[in-house]
Amino acid sequence: MLGEILTIDDKKEEKILRKKTAEFDFKKFSKKEIQALIVRMKRVMRAANGIGLSANQIGLDLKVFVAEIPDAERGTKFYSVFNPVIEKLGEEKAPFEEGCLSIPGKYGEVERAEKIAIKGFDKYGKPVKIKAWGLLARVFQHEIDHLNGKLFIDRTKKVFASERSES
């Protein structure tokens, strides 16, 4: 079981997942609360072996996501982005299999831009711009879709059952 991650298997939870999230208002949260939110989201994502998690996946109506993917130095790079917006989508698109922690046991091929540029805010409320390509670009697009109430199953032509068991 994925614990605090909402899934489409529960109709009430699916309703939350399909709702566009509210802008994150930095004035309503202390630095300590923001840090605790990031730590919680990172913990939940890692516990589920995920590479991205949006706030609405844990029931929060907040426009924020976290992501962690392998980097060139064989480590990982962690991101937390508040109020993200896709500024630019590259013209080259590529299909790739995607799954989702909120849709356990399913995957589908989704065509997404290979390169993107996003803007948003860091945990201190400072503006950030990030250029991403490859897996990172795909994760950013997937998570921003979540924050806008869209799921990968809305973008794929066919959904497949996963052969590996979910724990």
C-alpha positions as CSV (number, residue, x, y, z in Angstrom):
1,M,0.0,0.0,0.0
2,L,1.2,3.5,-0.8
3,G,0.0,5.0,2.5
4,E,-0.7,8.7,2.2
5,I,-0.6,8.8,-1.7
6,L,-4.1,9.3,-3.1
7,T,-5.1,7.0,-5.9
8,I,-7.8,6.9,-8.6
9,D,-9.1,3.7,-7.1
10,D,-11.0,5.8,-4.6
11,K,-13.5,8.1,-6.3
12,K,-13.2,10.8,-3.6
13,E,-9.4,10.8,-4.0
14,E,-9.7,10.8,-7.8
15,K,-11.8,14.0,-7.5
16,I,-9.0,15.7,-5.6
17,L,-6.4,14.4,-8.2
18,R,-8.5,15.8,-11.0
19,K,-8.9,19.3,-9.5
20,K,-6.6,22.1,-10.5
21,T,-4.6,23.1,-7.4
22,A,-4.5,26.5,-5.7
23,E,-1.5,28.8,-6.1
24,F,1.0,28.5,-3.2
25,D,0.8,31.6,-1.1
26,F,4.1,32.0,0.7
27,K,2.6,34.6,3.1
28,K,0.4,31.8,4.6
29,F,3.3,29.5,5.6
30,S,6.3,29.9,7.8
31,K,9.8,28.9,6.5
32,K,9.6,26.0,9.0
33,E,6.2,24.8,7.6
34,I,7.5,25.1,4.0
35,Q,10.6,23.0,4.9
36,A,8.4,20.4,6.6
37,L,6.2,20.2,3.6
38,I,9.2,19.5,1.3
39,V,10.6,17.0,3.7
40,R,7.3,15.2,3.9
41,M,6.8,15.1,0.1
42,K,10.4,13.9,-0.4
43,R,9.9,11.1,2.2
44,V,6.6,10.0,0.7
45,M,8.0,10.0,-2.9
46,R,11.1,8.1,-1.9
47,A,9.1,5.5,0.2
48,A,7.1,4.8,-2.9
49,N,10.2,4.6,-5.1
50,G,8.9,7.6,-7.1
51,I,10.8,10.2,-9.0
52,G,8.2,12.9,-8.7
53,L,5.3,13.9,-6.4
54,S,2.8,16.7,-6.5
55,A,1.1,18.1,-3.4
56,N,-2.4,17.0,-4.5
57,Q,-1.2,13.4,-4.6
58,I,-1.0,13.6,-0.8
59,G,-4.3,15.5,-0.5
60,L,-3.0,19.1,-0.4
61,D,-4.5,21.8,-2.6
62,L,-1.2,23.5,-3.2
63,K,0.7,24.2,-6.4
64,V,4.0,22.5,-5.6
65,F,5.9,19.4,-6.7
66,V,9.1,17.6,-5.8
67,A,11.2,15.6,-8.1
68,E,14.4,13.6,-7.8
69,I,16.2,12.0,-10.7
70,P,19.7,10.6,-11.3
71,D,22.4,13.1,-12.4
72,A,25.5,12.7,-14.5
73,E,27.7,12.2,-11.4
74,R,25.8,9.0,-10.5
75,G,24.0,10.8,-7.7
76,T,20.6,12.4,-7.7
77,K,19.4,16.0,-8.1
78,F,16.4,17.0,-6.0
79,Y,13.9,19.8,-7.0
80,S,11.1,21.5,-5.2
81,V,9.2,23.9,-7.3
82,F,6.3,26.2,-6.2
83,N,3.7,27.6,-8.6
84,P,5.4,26.0,-11.6
85,V,4.5,27.1,-15.1
86,I,5.8,25.7,-18.4
87,E,7.3,28.7,-20.2
88,K,8.4,26.9,-23.3
89,L,8.0,23.4,-24.9
90,G,10.5,22.2,-27.3
91,E,9.3,21.2,-30.8
92,E,10.7,17.7,-30.6
93,K,8.4,15.2,-29.0
94,A,9.0,11.6,-28.0
95,P,6.8,8.8,-26.7
96,F,7.9,7.0,-23.5
97,E,6.2,4.7,-21.0
98,E,4.9,6.5,-17.9
99,G,3.5,5.3,-14.7
100,C,2.1,7.1,-11.7
101,L,2.1,6.6,-7.9
102,S,-1.6,7.6,-8.0
103,I,-2.4,5.0,-10.6
104,P,-0.8,1.8,-9.2
105,G,-0.2,-1.1,-11.5
106,K,-0.8,0.8,-14.7
107,Y,1.4,2.4,-17.3
108,G,1.0,3.9,-20.8
109,E,3.0,5.5,-23.6
110,V,2.8,9.3,-23.4
111,E,4.2,11.7,-26.0
112,R,5.9,14.7,-24.4
113,A,8.3,17.5,-25.4
114,E,11.9,16.4,-25.1
115,K,13.0,19.9,-23.9
116,I,11.2,22.4,-21.7
117,A,11.7,25.5,-19.7
118,I,9.7,26.1,-16.6
119,K,9.5,29.0,-14.2
120,G,8.3,29.0,-10.6
121,F,9.6,29.7,-7.1
122,D,12.0,28.0,-4.8
123,K,11.2,27.3,-1.1
124,Y,12.2,30.8,-0.2
125,G,9.8,32.4,-2.6
126,K,12.6,33.4,-5.0
127,P,11.8,33.2,-8.7
128,V,13.5,30.3,-10.5
129,K,13.8,29.2,-14.1
130,I,14.8,25.7,-15.1
131,K,15.7,24.3,-18.5
132,A,15.2,20.6,-18.6
133,W,15.5,17.8,-21.2
134,G,15.1,14.0,-21.3
135,L,13.8,12.4,-18.1
136,L,13.7,15.6,-16.1
137,A,11.6,17.4,-18.7
138,R,9.2,14.4,-18.7
139,V,8.9,14.4,-14.9
140,F,8.3,18.2,-14.8
141,Q,5.6,17.9,-17.4
142,H,4.0,14.9,-15.6
143,E,4.0,16.8,-12.2
144,I,2.7,20.1,-13.7
145,D,-0.1,18.1,-15.3
146,H,-1.0,16.7,-11.9
147,L,-1.1,20.3,-10.5
148,N,-3.5,21.1,-13.3
149,G,-5.8,18.1,-12.6
150,K,-4.5,16.0,-15.5
151,L,-3.2,12.4,-15.3
152,F,-1.0,10.5,-17.7
153,I,-4.0,8.3,-18.5
154,D,-5.6,11.4,-20.1
155,R,-2.7,11.6,-22.5
156,T,-2.1,8.0,-23.5
157,K,-4.0,6.1,-26.1
158,K,-3.8,2.8,-24.3
159,V,-3.3,1.9,-20.6
160,F,-1.5,-1.4,-19.7
161,A,-1.4,-3.4,-16.5
162,S,2.0,-3.5,-15.0
163,E,3.5,-7.0,-14.6
164,R,5.4,-6.1,-11.4
165,S,3.5,-6.1,-8.2
166,E,2.9,-2.9,-6.2
167,S,3.9,-3.2,-2.5
